């Protein structure tokens, strides 16, 4: 099974630390193909890299919302291309897509 875990950061705060504990558990007890997508890195980023491949810093600014996350997933090959190309979505949201520049 392939699973993508998404986090807002890789720092020593509650949510990233909880995710790290979950990932460690899944690594020990499953044979899942895991991948991690993060909006930004942090102090514990190397610990995430020890568990699964990490695509950090890929989600555009918060105002992009789900469209920005979908754009990021397309660029790392996890989501299929949609009818609206990423560059059009980015233009509509008035954000700069880091992959089409």
DSSP file (Angstrom, degrees, kcal/mol; ACC not computed):
  #  RESIDUE AA STRUCTURE BP1 BP2  ACC     N-H-->O    O-->H-N    N-H-->O    O-->H-N    TCO  KAPPA ALPHA  PHI   PSI    X-CA   Y-CA   Z-CA
    1    1 A X              0   0    0      0, 0.0    32,-3.1     0, 0.0     2,-0.5   0.000 360.0 360.0 360.0 137.8    0.0    0.0    0.0
    2    2 A X  E     -a   33   0A   0     30,-0.2     2,-0.4    32,-0.0    32,-0.2  -0.894 360.0-179.2-103.8 130.5    1.3    3.5   -0.8
    3    3 A X  E     -a   34   0A   0     30,-2.3    32,-1.8    -2,-0.5     2,-0.5  -0.995  16.7-154.7-133.3 134.8    0.5    6.3    1.6
    4    4 A X  E     -a   35   0A   0     -2,-0.4     2,-0.4    30,-0.2    32,-0.2  -0.937  10.3-160.1-106.7 125.6    1.3   10.0    1.6
    5    5 A X  E     -a   36   0A   0     30,-2.9    32,-3.0    -2,-0.5     2,-0.4  -0.897   7.5-158.3-104.1 134.1    1.5   11.8    4.9
    6    6 A X  E     +a   37   0A   0     -2,-0.4     2,-0.3    30,-0.2    32,-0.2  -0.943  14.3 172.4-118.2 133.1    1.2   15.6    4.9
    7    7 A X  E     -a   38   0A   0     30,-2.5    32,-1.6    -2,-0.4    33,-0.2  -0.959  34.7-137.1-135.8 155.1    2.5   17.9    7.6
    8    8 A X  S    S-     0   0    0     -2,-0.3    32,-0.3    30,-0.2     2,-0.3   0.746  85.1  -4.4 -81.7 -23.6    2.7   21.7    7.9
    9    9 A X        -     0   0    0     30,-0.2    32,-0.2     2,-0.1    -1,-0.2  -0.974  52.0-131.6-160.8 167.6    6.2   21.6    9.4
   10   10 A X        +     0   0    0     31,-1.0    34,-1.6    -2,-0.3    35,-0.5  -0.455  65.3 117.0-125.7  57.6    9.0   19.4   10.7
   11   11 A X  S    S-     0   0    0     31,-0.2     2,-1.9    32,-0.2     6,-0.1  -0.635  80.9 -85.5-117.8 177.9    9.7   21.1   14.0
   12   12 A X  S    S+     0   0    0     -2,-0.2     2,-0.2     4,-0.1    -2,-0.0  -0.360  85.2 114.6 -86.0  59.5    9.5   20.0   17.6
   13   13 A X  S  > S-     0   0    0     -2,-1.9     4,-2.1    -4,-0.1     5,-0.2  -0.710  79.5 -88.8-119.7 176.0    5.8   20.9   18.1
   14   14 A X  H  > S+     0   0    0     -2,-0.2     4,-2.4     1,-0.2     5,-0.2   0.900 116.2  42.9 -53.9 -58.7    2.8   18.6   18.8
   15   15 A X  H  > S+     0   0    0      1,-0.2     4,-2.6     2,-0.2     5,-0.2   0.930 116.6  45.1 -62.8 -49.2    1.5   17.6   15.4
   16   16 A X  H  > S+     0   0    0      1,-0.2     4,-2.4     2,-0.2    -1,-0.2   0.886 114.3  50.1 -63.2 -35.6    4.9   16.9   13.7
   17   17 A X  H  X S+     0   0    0     -4,-2.1     4,-1.9     2,-0.2    -1,-0.2   0.890 111.4  48.6 -68.2 -37.8    6.1   15.0   16.8
   18   18 A X  H  X S+     0   0    0     -4,-2.4     4,-2.3    -5,-0.2    -2,-0.2   0.914 111.6  49.6 -66.0 -42.5    2.9   12.9   16.8
   19   19 A X  H  X S+     0   0    0     -4,-2.6     4,-3.0     1,-0.2     5,-0.2   0.911 108.3  53.5 -61.9 -42.0    3.3   12.2   13.1
   20   20 A X  H  X S+     0   0    0     -4,-2.4     4,-2.3     1,-0.2    -1,-0.2   0.909 108.7  49.3 -59.8 -42.3    6.9   11.1   13.6
   21   21 A X  H  X S+     0   0    0     -4,-1.9     4,-2.0     2,-0.2    -1,-0.2   0.911 112.3  48.2 -63.5 -42.3    5.7    8.7   16.3
   22   22 A X  H  X S+     0   0    0     -4,-2.3     4,-2.8     2,-0.2    -2,-0.2   0.925 110.8  50.8 -62.4 -45.2    3.0    7.3   13.9
   23   23 A X  H  X S+     0   0    0     -4,-3.0     4,-2.4     1,-0.2    -2,-0.2   0.895 109.1  51.1 -61.4 -40.5    5.5    7.0   11.1
   24   24 A X  H  X S+     0   0    0     -4,-2.3     4,-1.9    -5,-0.2    -1,-0.2   0.917 111.0  48.8 -62.9 -42.2    8.0    5.1   13.3
   25   25 A X  H  X S+     0   0    0     -4,-2.0     4,-2.3     1,-0.2    -2,-0.2   0.954 112.5  47.2 -61.3 -49.9    5.2    2.7   14.3
   26   26 A X  H  X S+     0   0    0     -4,-2.8     4,-1.7     1,-0.2     6,-0.3   0.862 109.5  54.3 -61.8 -36.5    4.1    2.1   10.7
   27   27 A X  H  < S+     0   0    0     -4,-2.4    -1,-0.2    -5,-0.2    -2,-0.2   0.899 113.9  41.8 -64.1 -39.9    7.7    1.6    9.6
   28   28 A X  H  < S+     0   0    0     -4,-1.9    -2,-0.2    -5,-0.2    -1,-0.2   0.848 125.4  32.0 -74.5 -34.6    8.2   -1.1   12.2
   29   29 A X  H  < S+     0   0    0     -4,-2.3     2,-0.3    -5,-0.2    -2,-0.2   0.406 115.6  44.2-111.9   1.6    4.9   -2.9   11.8
   30   30 A X     <  -     0   0    0     -4,-1.7     0, 0.0    -5,-0.2     0, 0.0  -0.878  62.1-136.4-136.9 170.6    3.9   -2.6    8.1
   31   31 A X        +     0   0    0     -2,-0.3    -4,-0.1     2,-0.1    -5,-0.0  -0.015  53.9 148.6-113.3  27.6    5.4   -2.9    4.7
   32   32 A X        -     0   0    0     -6,-0.3     2,-1.0     1,-0.1   -30,-0.2  -0.266  53.1-125.8 -63.5 145.5    3.7    0.3    3.5
   33   33 A X  E     -a    2   0A   0    -32,-3.1   -30,-2.3    19,-0.0     2,-0.3  -0.835  42.1-170.8 -90.5 100.1    5.4    2.5    0.8
   34   34 A X  E     -a    3   0A   0     -2,-1.0    19,-0.7   -32,-0.2     2,-0.3  -0.665  16.8-179.9-101.8 150.9    5.3    5.8    2.7
   35   35 A X  E     -ab   4  53A   0    -32,-1.8   -30,-2.9    -2,-0.3     2,-0.4  -0.983  15.6-143.3-143.7 150.0    6.1    9.3    1.5
   36   36 A X  E     -ab   5  54A   0     17,-2.5    19,-3.1    -2,-0.3     2,-0.5  -0.957   8.4-168.1-122.4 132.6    6.0   12.6    3.4
   37   37 A X  E     -ab   6  55A   0    -32,-3.0   -30,-2.5    -2,-0.4     2,-0.4  -0.982  14.6-178.6-118.0 125.5    5.0   16.0    2.0
   38   38 A X  E     -ab   7  56A   0     17,-2.1    20,-1.3    -2,-0.5    19,-0.9  -0.953  32.3-145.7-128.2 144.7    5.8   19.0    4.2
   39   39 A X  S    S-     0   0    0    -32,-1.6     2,-0.3    -2,-0.4   -30,-0.2   0.858  89.2  -0.7 -72.9 -35.6    5.1   22.7    3.8
   40   40 A X  S    S-     0   0    0    -32,-0.3    -1,-0.2   -33,-0.2   -30,-0.2  -0.987  72.4-120.5-151.0 159.3    8.4   23.6    5.5
   41   41 A X        +     0   0    0     -2,-0.3   -31,-1.0   -32,-0.2     2,-0.3   0.073  31.5 168.2 -83.2-162.2   11.3   21.8    7.2
   42   42 A X    >   -     0   0    0    -33,-0.2     3,-1.6     1,-0.1     4,-0.3  -0.981  51.0 -53.7 171.1-172.0   12.6   22.1   10.7
   43   43 A X  T 3  S+     0   0    0     -2,-0.3     3,-0.4     1,-0.3   -32,-0.2   0.801 128.2  45.3 -61.3 -33.3   14.8   20.7   13.4
   44   44 A X  T >> S+     0   0    0    -34,-1.6     4,-1.3     1,-0.2     3,-0.9   0.273  77.2 110.3 -98.1  13.9   13.5   17.1   13.2
   45   45 A X  H <> S+     0   0    0     -3,-1.6     4,-2.1   -35,-0.5     3,-0.4   0.888  73.5  58.0 -54.7 -42.3   13.5   16.9    9.4
   46   46 A X  H 3> S+     0   0    0     -3,-0.4     4,-1.4    -4,-0.3    -1,-0.2   0.843 101.8  56.6 -58.9 -30.9   16.4   14.4    9.4
   47   47 A X  H <> S+     0   0    0     -3,-0.9     4,-0.5     2,-0.2    -1,-0.2   0.875 106.7  48.5 -67.5 -36.6   14.3   12.1   11.5
   48   48 A X  H >X S+     0   0    0     -4,-1.3     4,-2.2    -3,-0.4     3,-1.3   0.905 107.9  55.0 -66.8 -41.4   11.6   12.1    8.9
   49   49 A X  H 3< S+     0   0    0     -4,-2.1    -2,-0.2     1,-0.3    -1,-0.2   0.815 100.8  60.1 -61.9 -30.3   14.2   11.4    6.2
   50   50 A X  H 3< S+     0   0    0     -4,-1.4    -1,-0.3    -5,-0.2    -2,-0.2   0.729 112.4  38.8 -68.2 -21.2   15.3    8.3    8.2
   51   51 A X  H << S-     0   0    0     -3,-1.3     2,-0.3    -4,-0.5    -2,-0.2   0.859 127.3 -15.4 -97.7 -43.9   11.8    6.9    7.9
   52   52 A X  S  < S-     0   0    0     -4,-2.2    -1,-0.3   -19,-0.1   -17,-0.2  -0.973  81.7 -70.3-157.2 162.7   10.6    7.7    4.3
   53   53 A X  E     -b   35   0A   0    -19,-0.7   -17,-2.5    -2,-0.3     2,-0.5  -0.371  50.9-149.2 -59.8 139.6   11.3    9.9    1.3
   54   54 A X  E     -b   36   0A   0    -19,-0.2     2,-0.7    -5,-0.1   -17,-0.2  -0.951  19.1-168.8-119.2 130.3   10.5   13.6    2.1
   55   55 A X  E     -b   37   0A   0    -19,-3.1   -17,-2.1    -2,-0.5     3,-0.4  -0.899  28.3-178.8-111.5  97.1    9.3   16.2   -0.3
   56   56 A X  E     +b   38   0A   0     -2,-0.7   -17,-0.2   -19,-0.2   -16,-0.1  -0.623  53.5  19.5-100.7 157.3    9.6   19.4    1.8
   57   57 A X  S    S+     0   0    0    -19,-0.9   -18,-0.2    -2,-0.2    -1,-0.2   0.703  85.6 119.4  67.0  23.2    8.8   23.0    1.0
   58   58 A X        +     0   0    0    -20,-1.3     2,-0.5    -3,-0.4    40,-0.2   0.708  42.2  88.3 -95.5 -19.8    6.5   22.0   -1.9
   59   59 A X  S    S-     0   0    0    -21,-0.5    10,-0.1     1,-0.1     3,-0.1  -0.687  76.2-129.0 -85.8 124.5    3.2   23.4   -0.8
   60   60 A X        -     0   0    0     -2,-0.5     5,-0.1     8,-0.3    37,-0.1   0.013  51.7 -49.8 -60.1 175.1    2.7   27.0   -2.0
   61   61 A X    >   -     0   0    0     35,-0.2     3,-2.6     1,-0.1     4,-0.4   0.025  61.3-101.4 -50.5 156.4    1.6   29.7    0.4
   62   62 A X  G >  S+     0   0    0      1,-0.3     3,-1.7     2,-0.2    -1,-0.1   0.765 116.7  69.4 -53.8 -31.4   -1.5   29.1    2.7
   63   63 A X  G 3  S+     0   0    0      1,-0.3    -1,-0.3     2,-0.1    -2,-0.1   0.697  88.3  66.8 -65.7 -14.5   -3.8   31.1    0.5
   64   64 A X  G X> S+     0   0    0     -3,-2.6     4,-1.3     1,-0.2     3,-0.9   0.764  80.9 172.3 -74.5 -24.5   -3.5   28.5   -2.2
   65   65 A X  H <>  -     0   0    0     -3,-1.7     4,-1.7    -4,-0.4     3,-0.3  -0.157  62.3 -12.9  55.1-141.1   -5.3   26.0    0.1
   66   66 A X  H 3> S+     0   0    0      1,-0.2     4,-2.7     2,-0.2    -1,-0.2   0.821 135.6  59.6 -65.6 -32.1   -6.3   22.7   -1.4
   67   67 A X  H <> S+     0   0    0     -3,-0.9     4,-2.1     1,-0.2    -1,-0.2   0.909 105.9  48.9 -63.2 -39.7   -5.6   23.8   -4.9
   68   68 A X  H  X S+     0   0    0     -4,-1.3     4,-2.1    -3,-0.3    -8,-0.3   0.893 111.5  48.7 -65.4 -40.0   -2.0   24.5   -3.9
   69   69 A X  H  X S+     0   0    0     -4,-1.7     4,-2.4     2,-0.2    -2,-0.2   0.906 110.4  51.1 -66.1 -41.1   -1.6   21.1   -2.3
   70   70 A X  H  X S+     0   0    0     -4,-2.7     4,-2.0     1,-0.2    -2,-0.2   0.895 108.6  52.7 -62.1 -39.2   -3.1   19.4   -5.4
   71   71 A X  H  X S+     0   0    0     -4,-2.1     4,-1.9     1,-0.2    -1,-0.2   0.926 109.3  49.0 -60.8 -45.8   -0.6   21.3   -7.5
   72   72 A X  H  X S+     0   0    0     -4,-2.1     4,-1.4     1,-0.2    -2,-0.2   0.911 109.6  51.7 -61.6 -43.1    2.3   20.0   -5.3
   73   73 A X  H  <>S+     0   0    0     -4,-2.4     5,-2.4     1,-0.2     6,-1.3   0.868 108.1  52.3 -63.9 -36.4    1.0   16.4   -5.5
   74   74 A X  H ><5S+     0   0    0     -4,-2.0     3,-1.2     1,-0.2    -1,-0.2   0.914 107.4  52.5 -63.4 -42.2    0.9   16.6   -9.3
   75   75 A X  H 3<5S+     0   0    0     -4,-1.9    -1,-0.2     1,-0.3    -2,-0.2   0.749 109.1  47.5 -71.8 -23.6    4.4   17.8   -9.4
   76   76 A X  T 3<5S-     0   0    0     -4,-1.4    -1,-0.3    -5,-0.1    -2,-0.2   0.372 118.4-111.2 -97.1   6.4    5.8   15.0   -7.3
   77   77 A X  T < 5S+     0   0    0     -3,-1.2    -3,-0.2    -4,-0.3    -2,-0.1   0.660  88.2 110.0  83.1  17.3    3.8   12.5   -9.4
   78   78 A X  S   <S+     0   0    0     -5,-2.4     2,-0.3    -6,-0.2    -4,-0.2   0.853  72.3  48.0 -92.4 -39.3    1.3   11.3   -6.8
   79   79 A X  S    S-     0   0    0     -6,-1.3    -2,-0.2    -9,-0.2     2,-0.1  -0.737  87.0-113.1-102.4 150.7   -1.9   12.9   -8.2
   80   80 A X        -     0   0    0     -2,-0.3     2,-0.1     1,-0.1    -6,-0.1  -0.443  42.4 -93.0 -74.1 153.8   -3.0   12.7  -11.8
   81   81 A X        -     0   0    0     -2,-0.1     2,-0.2    -7,-0.1    -1,-0.1  -0.423  45.2-142.0 -63.0 141.2   -3.1   15.9  -13.9
   82   82 A X        -     0   0    0      2,-0.3     4,-0.1    -2,-0.1    -1,-0.1  -0.453  27.3 -97.9 -99.7 176.8   -6.5   17.6  -13.7
   83   83 A X  S    S+     0   0    0     -2,-0.2     2,-0.8     1,-0.1    -1,-0.1   0.814 114.9  62.2 -64.6 -29.4   -8.4   19.4  -16.4
   84   84 A X  S    S-     0   0    0      4,-0.0    -2,-0.3     2,-0.0    -1,-0.1  -0.867  92.2-132.0 -99.3 109.7   -7.1   22.7  -15.1
   85   85 A X    >>  -     0   0    0     -2,-0.8     4,-2.0     1,-0.1     3,-0.7  -0.171  20.7-111.4 -59.0 154.2   -3.3   22.8  -15.3
   86   86 A X  H 3> S+     0   0    0      1,-0.2     4,-2.9     2,-0.2     5,-0.2   0.875 115.3  57.1 -53.5 -44.0   -1.3   23.9  -12.3
   87   87 A X  H 3> S+     0   0    0      1,-0.2     4,-2.0     2,-0.2    -1,-0.2   0.858 107.3  48.5 -63.3 -34.5   -0.2   27.1  -13.9
   88   88 A X  H <> S+     0   0    0     -3,-0.7     4,-2.5     2,-0.2    -1,-0.2   0.899 111.6  49.8 -70.0 -40.1   -3.8   28.2  -14.5
   89   89 A X  H  X S+     0   0    0     -4,-2.0     4,-2.0     2,-0.2    -2,-0.2   0.930 111.6  48.8 -61.9 -45.3   -4.7   27.4  -10.9
   90   90 A X  H  <>S+     0   0    0     -4,-2.9     5,-2.6     1,-0.2     4,-0.5   0.903 111.7  49.1 -62.5 -41.7   -1.7   29.3   -9.6
   91   91 A X  H ><5S+     0   0    0     -4,-2.0     3,-0.9    -5,-0.2    -1,-0.2   0.913 109.6  51.6 -64.5 -42.2   -2.6   32.3  -11.8
   92   92 A X  H 3<5S+     0   0    0     -4,-2.5    -1,-0.2     1,-0.3    -2,-0.2   0.873 113.7  44.1 -62.9 -36.4   -6.2   32.3  -10.7
   93   93 A X  T 3<5S-     0   0    0     -4,-2.0    -1,-0.3    -5,-0.2    -2,-0.2   0.470 111.0-123.3 -86.1  -1.9   -5.1   32.2   -7.0
   94   94 A X  T < 5 +     0   0    0     -3,-0.9     2,-0.3    -4,-0.5    -3,-0.2   0.895  69.3 126.4  57.8  43.3   -2.5   34.9   -7.7
   95   95 A X      < -     0   0    0     -5,-2.6     2,-0.6    -6,-0.1    -1,-0.2  -0.850  63.9-115.6-121.0 163.1    0.3   32.8   -6.4
   96   96 A X        -     0   0    0     -2,-0.3     2,-0.5    -3,-0.1   -35,-0.2  -0.891  24.1-139.9-100.4 119.5    3.6   31.8   -8.0
   97   97 A X    >   -     0   0    0     -2,-0.6     3,-0.8     1,-0.1     4,-0.3  -0.677   6.5-148.9 -78.1 122.2    3.8   28.1   -8.7
   98   98 A X  T 3  S+     0   0    0     -2,-0.5    -1,-0.1     1,-0.2     3,-0.1   0.641  91.8  53.0 -68.8 -12.8    7.4   27.0   -7.9
   99   99 A X  T 3  S+     0   0    0      1,-0.2    -1,-0.2   -41,-0.1   -12,-0.0   0.647 107.2  47.1 -97.4 -15.9    7.4   24.3  -10.5
  100  100 A X    <         0   0    0     -3,-0.8    -2,-0.2     1,-0.2    -1,-0.2   0.265 360.0 360.0-110.4  11.1    6.3   26.2  -13.5
  101  101 A X              0   0    0     -4,-0.3    -1,-0.2    -3,-0.1    -2,-0.1   0.466 360.0 360.0 -83.4 360.0    8.6   29.2  -13.2
